[in-house]
């Protein structure tokens, strides 16, 4: 493999986005053949050079794979957890290639989560410019009024900034109704905070779709490999959106 910029190498290996990789380099955490490298234009060949981040050597994955996982409730969407809580990594122990989660689902949420060892794909999908829609089923403590529903769709002010327009559909009318919510952005705990804005609490939250991909029949804790066609569709969507 030809030499590449270290930022790209770190990104493809899933260490961080290219922008974050630059920060990691400037912090002196990257070495090439034993020497600390902080110059952003520096290049290396991962097949030939020993590139390490925080003392851990990076290697090219044997193959690029992407999984669709049904994350259960009360599981962390992280590689490790300092509090010892279960993580999604424990659900893919049978996968020989090391994968990591793309984006997040909070601890008390469940549903569709992508996991991959394709750093370029992961960074394209997580880019704020990607705006790949995500669909959720949400059970809340009380129905919204028609006016509140329209405000929810138009955007609410969270942390001094209005949320992007969202999809909202009442799926089951009840004392604690179910809504379908469709977002094109992913602020931390966004759905919970949006309902909280109207005095409603989220009791259950399940992501059922990312872009074109449905959760399907996967049960909590189960996963499947994406097909080459599905990966190509995500790669096209991430590349197109990020470039727009």
Secondary structure, DSSP 8 states (H G I E B T S, - for coil): ---EEHHHHHHHTTS--HHHHHHHHHTT-EEETTEE---TT-EE-TTTS-EEETTEE----SS--EEEEEE-TT-BSSS--TT---BGGGGGTT-SS--EEES---TT-EEEEEEES-HHHHHHHHSTTT---EEEEEEESS---HHHHHHHHH--EETTEE----EEEEEE-STT-EEEEEES---TTHHHHHHHHTT--EEEEEEEEETTEE-TT--TT-EEE--HHHHHHHHHHHHHHHH-
